[in-house]
Amino acid sequence: MEIFNYDWIGMVITGFATLFLIGEILVNMRGFFALLGIGFITVYFSVYLETNSLIIMLIIYFVGLLLIVIDGKLLNDGTLATIGVASMLTAVALPAPTFTAGLYAVLGVLVGVGSSFLFLKVFKRRKMWTKLALKDRLTKEAGYSSMNQDYEGLMGREGKTLNDLRPVGTIRVDSKDYSAVSNGQWIPKNSNVRIVVVDGTKILVEKIAEE
C-alpha cells in the first residue's frame, strides 16, 4: 500500500497501538482495547519486517508492556515502567526503513502513552496503580478507631528511614520504629522524612528536601 511509503504513517499506527494497549492496562475494557492495540502493532511490524524478525520485535515490544504492568502491580516506583517504555521505543524504532520514520514511530509511542491517561476520565480505572496510596482515610468520623493511640500524635512528625522505602519500609521516630509507606516514591535508607498521613496504624511519609 502506497500510504506506508510516508514516514508519518508509522507514528499513527504505533500511536494507536500504544494508546489502546496502555489504555487496557489503565482502565477495565475487558480486552477490547487490547485487541485493537495488538492489531495496530502487528500491522506496523508486518509492513516492515519478515516473519522471524516480526516475532522478535513483537516480543521486545510486549516485554516492555509487561514490565509496565509488573511495575504497576508490584513495585510502584517507576523503574520497570521506564525500562518497559524504553523497550517499546526500541522495538518500533529498529524496523523503520529510515531514520525519520523511526523518529515518527518513537513519537507515536510517546504520544500514545500520554494520551492513554485520558481514558481515566471516561472509563472505570483498574485498581493497580494506587493500591499503596492510602486514598481511603480511616477516620473516627467514619466509624474507625485506631489500634494504637501512639499513632495519633505522629502526624507532622519527622523521622529517618531505616531501609529503602520501595515504597514500603521502616522509619524511626524518637527511638521508636514504625512501618511506613511512601506515595509511590523510592526513598533511600537514612533519608529524613515527614509523616503526612496517619490512617489508623498506616503511616504515609514524604522525603524532606535537603537544603
LUMRO-205241 format. One record per residue (C-alpha): residue in three letters; x, y, z. Coordinates in nm, 3 decimals, padded with zeros to 5 digits, always signed. Layout:
residues N
<atom code="ala" xx="X" yy="Y" zz="Z"/>
...
END
This chain:
residues 211
<atom code="met" xx="+00.000" yy="+00.000" zz="+00.000"/>
<atom code="glu" xx="+00.131" yy="+00.340" zz="-00.101"/>
<atom code="ile" xx="+00.031" yy="+00.502" zz="+00.226"/>
<atom code="phe" xx="+00.309" yy="+00.311" zz="+00.406"/>
<atom code="asn" xx="+00.563" yy="+00.496" zz="+00.192"/>
<atom code="tyr" xx="+00.500" yy="+00.803" zz="+00.407"/>
<atom code="asp" xx="+00.724" yy="+00.826" zz="+00.713"/>
<atom code="trp" xx="+00.450" yy="+00.975" zz="+00.933"/>
<atom code="ile" xx="+00.219" yy="+00.673" zz="+00.898"/>
<atom code="gly" xx="+00.434" yy="+00.486" zz="+01.150"/>
<atom code="met" xx="+00.351" yy="+00.747" zz="+01.412"/>
<atom code="val" xx="-00.020" yy="+00.697" zz="+01.354"/>
<atom code="ile" xx="-00.004" yy="+00.318" zz="+01.380"/>
<atom code="thr" xx="+00.231" yy="+00.297" zz="+01.680"/>
<atom code="gly" xx="+00.037" yy="+00.579" zz="+01.845"/>
<atom code="phe" xx="-00.295" yy="+00.397" zz="+01.825"/>
<atom code="ala" xx="-00.134" yy="+00.064" zz="+01.920"/>
<atom code="thr" xx="+00.022" yy="+00.208" zz="+02.235"/>
<atom code="leu" xx="-00.285" yy="+00.417" zz="+02.313"/>
<atom code="phe" xx="-00.511" yy="+00.112" zz="+02.329"/>
<atom code="leu" xx="-00.263" yy="-00.126" zz="+02.494"/>
<atom code="ile" xx="-00.174" yy="+00.114" zz="+02.775"/>
<atom code="gly" xx="-00.540" yy="+00.208" zz="+02.792"/>
<atom code="glu" xx="-00.628" yy="-00.156" zz="+02.855"/>
<atom code="ile" xx="-00.384" yy="-00.155" zz="+03.147"/>
<atom code="leu" xx="-00.524" yy="+00.164" zz="+03.296"/>
<atom code="val" xx="-00.897" yy="+00.101" zz="+03.252"/>
<atom code="asn" xx="-01.114" yy="-00.207" zz="+03.253"/>
<atom code="met" xx="-01.224" yy="-00.260" zz="+02.891"/>
<atom code="arg" xx="-01.247" yy="-00.641" zz="+02.910"/>
<atom code="gly" xx="-00.980" yy="-00.693" zz="+02.644"/>
<atom code="phe" xx="-01.137" yy="-00.478" zz="+02.371"/>
<atom code="phe" xx="-00.862" yy="-00.216" zz="+02.380"/>
<atom code="ala" xx="-00.602" yy="-00.495" zz="+02.397"/>
<atom code="leu" xx="-00.730" yy="-00.649" zz="+02.073"/>
<atom code="leu" xx="-00.722" yy="-00.312" zz="+01.898"/>
<atom code="gly" xx="-00.370" yy="-00.243" zz="+02.021"/>
<atom code="ile" xx="-00.239" yy="-00.584" zz="+01.919"/>
<atom code="gly" xx="-00.393" yy="-00.538" zz="+01.576"/>
<atom code="phe" xx="-00.230" yy="-00.200" zz="+01.518"/>
<atom code="ile" xx="+00.116" yy="-00.302" zz="+01.636"/>
<atom code="thr" xx="+00.105" yy="-00.625" zz="+01.434"/>
<atom code="val" xx="+00.021" yy="-00.426" zz="+01.120"/>
<atom code="tyr" xx="+00.314" yy="-00.192" zz="+01.190"/>
<atom code="phe" xx="+00.570" yy="-00.470" zz="+01.225"/>
<atom code="ser" xx="+00.429" yy="-00.679" zz="+00.937"/>
<atom code="val" xx="+00.475" yy="-00.389" zz="+00.694"/>
<atom code="tyr" xx="+00.847" yy="-00.354" zz="+00.757"/>
<atom code="leu" xx="+00.959" yy="-00.698" zz="+00.875"/>
<atom code="glu" xx="+00.963" yy="-01.060" zz="+00.766"/>
<atom code="thr" xx="+00.808" yy="-01.327" zz="+00.988"/>
<atom code="asn" xx="+01.111" yy="-01.414" zz="+01.204"/>
<atom code="ser" xx="+01.208" yy="-01.053" zz="+01.269"/>
<atom code="leu" xx="+00.844" yy="-00.962" zz="+01.324"/>
<atom code="ile" xx="+00.812" yy="-01.216" zz="+01.606"/>
<atom code="ile" xx="+01.131" yy="-01.091" zz="+01.773"/>
<atom code="met" xx="+01.020" yy="-00.728" zz="+01.766"/>
<atom code="leu" xx="+00.674" yy="-00.820" zz="+01.893"/>
<atom code="ile" xx="+00.837" yy="-00.999" zz="+02.186"/>
<atom code="ile" xx="+01.054" yy="-00.697" zz="+02.268"/>
<atom code="tyr" xx="+00.754" yy="-00.465" zz="+02.245"/>
<atom code="phe" xx="+00.530" yy="-00.678" zz="+02.464"/>
<atom code="val" xx="+00.807" yy="-00.749" zz="+02.717"/>
<atom code="gly" xx="+00.824" yy="-00.373" zz="+02.760"/>
<atom code="leu" xx="+00.449" yy="-00.363" zz="+02.810"/>
<atom code="leu" xx="+00.474" yy="-00.647" zz="+03.063"/>
<atom code="leu" xx="+00.735" yy="-00.456" zz="+03.264"/>
<atom code="ile" xx="+00.496" yy="-00.162" zz="+03.287"/>
<atom code="val" xx="+00.224" yy="-00.395" zz="+03.420"/>
<atom code="ile" xx="+00.461" yy="-00.552" zz="+03.675"/>
<atom code="asp" xx="+00.568" yy="-00.209" zz="+03.795"/>
<atom code="gly" xx="+00.207" yy="-00.104" zz="+03.840"/>
<atom code="lys" xx="+00.107" yy="-00.419" zz="+04.028"/>
<atom code="leu" xx="+00.414" yy="-00.479" zz="+04.246"/>
<atom code="leu" xx="+00.672" yy="-00.202" zz="+04.273"/>
<atom code="asn" xx="+00.505" yy="+00.133" zz="+04.200"/>
<atom code="asp" xx="+00.843" yy="+00.310" zz="+04.184"/>
<atom code="gly" xx="+00.859" yy="+00.362" zz="+03.807"/>
<atom code="thr" xx="+01.186" yy="+00.174" zz="+03.749"/>
<atom code="leu" xx="+01.048" yy="-00.119" zz="+03.549"/>
<atom code="ala" xx="+00.796" yy="+00.108" zz="+03.379"/>
<atom code="thr" xx="+01.079" yy="+00.325" zz="+03.247"/>
<atom code="ile" xx="+01.267" yy="+00.020" zz="+03.119"/>
<atom code="gly" xx="+00.944" yy="-00.104" zz="+02.963"/>
<atom code="val" xx="+00.883" yy="+00.218" zz="+02.773"/>
<atom code="ala" xx="+01.245" yy="+00.215" zz="+02.652"/>
<atom code="ser" xx="+01.196" yy="-00.142" zz="+02.527"/>
<atom code="met" xx="+00.883" yy="-00.042" zz="+02.338"/>
<atom code="leu" xx="+01.060" yy="+00.255" zz="+02.180"/>
<atom code="thr" xx="+01.349" yy="+00.035" zz="+02.069"/>
<atom code="ala" xx="+01.113" yy="-00.221" zz="+01.919"/>
<atom code="val" xx="+00.933" yy="+00.032" zz="+01.698"/>
<atom code="ala" xx="+01.243" yy="+00.230" zz="+01.601"/>
<atom code="leu" xx="+01.459" yy="-00.056" zz="+01.471"/>
<atom code="pro" xx="+01.226" yy="-00.184" zz="+01.194"/>
<atom code="ala" xx="+01.168" yy="+00.164" zz="+01.047"/>
<atom code="pro" xx="+01.307" yy="+00.196" zz="+00.692"/>
<atom code="thr" xx="+01.453" yy="+00.544" zz="+00.752"/>
<atom code="phe" xx="+01.577" yy="+00.747" zz="+01.046"/>
<atom code="thr" xx="+01.288" yy="+00.989" zz="+01.008"/>
<atom code="ala" xx="+01.036" yy="+00.706" zz="+01.004"/>
<atom code="gly" xx="+01.195" yy="+00.571" zz="+01.321"/>
<atom code="leu" xx="+01.158" yy="+00.908" zz="+01.493"/>
<atom code="tyr" xx="+00.793" yy="+00.921" zz="+01.392"/>
<atom code="ala" xx="+00.736" yy="+00.570" zz="+01.529"/>
<atom code="val" xx="+00.901" yy="+00.661" zz="+01.860"/>
<atom code="leu" xx="+00.695" yy="+00.978" zz="+01.880"/>
<atom code="gly" xx="+00.384" yy="+00.772" zz="+01.819"/>
<atom code="val" xx="+00.460" yy="+00.551" zz="+02.121"/>
<atom code="leu" xx="+00.521" yy="+00.854" zz="+02.344"/>
<atom code="val" xx="+00.203" yy="+01.026" zz="+02.228"/>
<atom code="gly" xx="+00.011" yy="+00.702" zz="+02.275"/>
<atom code="val" xx="+00.135" yy="+00.658" zz="+02.631"/>
<atom code="gly" xx="+00.048" yy="+01.017" zz="+02.721"/>
<atom code="ser" xx="-00.292" yy="+01.012" zz="+02.551"/>
<atom code="ser" xx="-00.393" yy="+00.684" zz="+02.715"/>
<atom code="phe" xx="-00.435" yy="+00.858" zz="+03.051"/>
<atom code="leu" xx="-00.732" yy="+01.043" zz="+02.904"/>
<atom code="phe" xx="-00.922" yy="+00.714" zz="+02.928"/>
<atom code="leu" xx="-00.914" yy="+00.753" zz="+03.306"/>
<atom code="lys" xx="-01.154" yy="+01.045" zz="+03.271"/>
<atom code="val" xx="-01.409" yy="+00.834" zz="+03.083"/>
<atom code="phe" xx="-01.381" yy="+00.468" zz="+03.184"/>
<atom code="lys" xx="-01.351" yy="+00.279" zz="+03.512"/>
<atom code="arg" xx="-00.988" yy="+00.256" zz="+03.619"/>
<atom code="arg" xx="-00.812" yy="-00.060" zz="+03.727"/>
<atom code="lys" xx="-00.708" yy="-00.083" zz="+04.093"/>
<atom code="met" xx="-00.337" yy="-00.137" zz="+04.034"/>
<atom code="trp" xx="-00.159" yy="+00.199" zz="+04.034"/>
<atom code="thr" xx="-00.277" yy="+00.345" zz="+04.365"/>
<atom code="lys" xx="-00.302" yy="+00.040" zz="+04.585"/>
<atom code="leu" xx="-00.049" yy="+00.185" zz="+04.830"/>
<atom code="ala" xx="-00.151" yy="+00.549" zz="+04.805"/>
<atom code="leu" xx="-00.371" yy="+00.542" zz="+05.118"/>
<atom code="lys" xx="-00.659" yy="+00.715" zz="+04.940"/>
<atom code="asp" xx="-00.929" yy="+00.594" zz="+05.178"/>
<atom code="arg" xx="-00.895" yy="+00.771" zz="+05.511"/>
<atom code="leu" xx="-00.998" yy="+00.563" zz="+05.812"/>
<atom code="thr" xx="-01.126" yy="+00.847" zz="+06.023"/>
<atom code="lys" xx="-01.309" yy="+00.845" zz="+06.354"/>
<atom code="glu" xx="-01.598" yy="+01.024" zz="+06.185"/>
<atom code="ala" xx="-01.634" yy="+00.724" zz="+05.953"/>
<atom code="gly" xx="-01.655" yy="+00.488" zz="+06.248"/>
<atom code="tyr" xx="-01.297" yy="+00.366" zz="+06.260"/>
<atom code="ser" xx="-01.084" yy="+00.362" zz="+06.573"/>
<atom code="ser" xx="-00.708" yy="+00.346" zz="+06.596"/>
<atom code="met" xx="-00.545" yy="+00.021" zz="+06.704"/>
<atom code="asn" xx="-00.268" yy="+00.216" zz="+06.873"/>
<atom code="gln" xx="-00.321" yy="+00.556" zz="+07.032"/>
<atom code="asp" xx="+00.051" yy="+00.634" zz="+06.992"/>
<atom code="tyr" xx="-00.006" yy="+00.678" zz="+06.619"/>
<atom code="glu" xx="-00.241" yy="+00.974" zz="+06.666"/>
<atom code="gly" xx="+00.045" yy="+01.203" zz="+06.769"/>
<atom code="leu" xx="+00.268" yy="+01.117" zz="+06.475"/>
<atom code="met" xx="+00.104" yy="+01.349" zz="+06.224"/>
<atom code="gly" xx="+00.358" yy="+01.607" zz="+06.106"/>
<atom code="arg" xx="+00.648" yy="+01.446" zz="+06.296"/>
<atom code="glu" xx="+00.985" yy="+01.388" zz="+06.135"/>
<atom code="gly" xx="+01.193" yy="+01.072" zz="+06.133"/>
<atom code="lys" xx="+01.456" yy="+00.876" zz="+05.943"/>
<atom code="thr" xx="+01.425" yy="+00.574" zz="+05.715"/>
<atom code="leu" xx="+01.593" yy="+00.258" zz="+05.842"/>
<atom code="asn" xx="+01.584" yy="+00.096" zz="+05.498"/>
<atom code="asp" xx="+01.483" yy="+00.181" zz="+05.142"/>
<atom code="leu" xx="+01.113" yy="+00.261" zz="+05.102"/>
<atom code="arg" xx="+01.012" yy="+00.098" zz="+04.771"/>
<atom code="pro" xx="+00.751" yy="+00.214" zz="+04.867"/>
<atom code="val" xx="+00.711" yy="+00.019" zz="+05.197"/>
<atom code="gly" xx="+00.975" yy="+00.021" zz="+05.470"/>
<atom code="thr" xx="+01.058" yy="+00.114" zz="+05.828"/>
<atom code="ile" xx="+01.114" yy="+00.457" zz="+05.981"/>
<atom code="arg" xx="+01.236" yy="+00.565" zz="+06.323"/>
<atom code="val" xx="+01.071" yy="+00.848" zz="+06.514"/>
<atom code="asp" xx="+01.210" yy="+00.938" zz="+06.858"/>
<atom code="ser" xx="+01.378" yy="+00.597" zz="+06.905"/>
<atom code="lys" xx="+01.059" yy="+00.410" zz="+06.805"/>
<atom code="asp" xx="+01.029" yy="+00.213" zz="+06.482"/>
<atom code="tyr" xx="+00.719" yy="+00.220" zz="+06.262"/>
<atom code="ser" xx="+00.617" yy="+00.061" zz="+05.936"/>
<atom code="ala" xx="+00.555" yy="+00.331" zz="+05.674"/>
<atom code="val" xx="+00.484" yy="+00.377" zz="+05.306"/>
<atom code="ser" xx="+00.581" yy="+00.647" zz="+05.057"/>
<atom code="asn" xx="+00.337" yy="+00.772" zz="+04.798"/>
<atom code="gly" xx="+00.483" yy="+00.562" zz="+04.516"/>
<atom code="gln" xx="+00.832" yy="+00.712" zz="+04.560"/>
<atom code="trp" xx="+01.157" yy="+00.530" zz="+04.624"/>
<atom code="ile" xx="+01.308" yy="+00.689" zz="+04.936"/>
<atom code="pro" xx="+01.665" yy="+00.570" zz="+05.016"/>
<atom code="lys" xx="+01.786" yy="+00.447" zz="+05.354"/>
<atom code="asn" xx="+01.885" yy="+00.713" zz="+05.612"/>
<atom code="ser" xx="+01.667" yy="+00.980" zz="+05.447"/>
<atom code="asn" xx="+01.485" yy="+01.237" zz="+05.658"/>
<atom code="val" xx="+01.109" yy="+01.205" zz="+05.616"/>
<atom code="arg" xx="+00.796" yy="+01.377" zz="+05.741"/>
<atom code="ile" xx="+00.472" yy="+01.196" zz="+05.829"/>
<atom code="val" xx="+00.192" yy="+01.347" zz="+05.619"/>
<atom code="val" xx="-00.095" yy="+01.099" zz="+05.669"/>
<atom code="val" xx="-00.188" yy="+00.871" zz="+05.959"/>
<atom code="asp" xx="-00.484" yy="+00.639" zz="+05.899"/>
<atom code="gly" xx="-00.522" yy="+00.400" zz="+06.189"/>
<atom code="thr" xx="-00.179" yy="+00.238" zz="+06.205"/>
<atom code="lys" xx="-00.095" yy="+00.318" zz="+05.843"/>
<atom code="ile" xx="+00.168" yy="+00.589" zz="+05.801"/>
<atom code="leu" xx="+00.233" yy="+00.780" zz="+05.480"/>
<atom code="val" xx="+00.557" yy="+00.976" zz="+05.462"/>
<atom code="glu" xx="+00.732" yy="+01.212" zz="+05.224"/>
<atom code="lys" xx="+01.103" yy="+01.286" zz="+05.188"/>
<atom code="ile" xx="+01.224" yy="+01.613" zz="+05.332"/>
<atom code="ala" xx="+01.410" yy="+01.808" zz="+05.067"/>
<atom code="glu" xx="+01.771" yy="+01.882" zz="+05.158"/>
<atom code="glu" xx="+01.862" yy="+02.248" zz="+05.178"/>
END
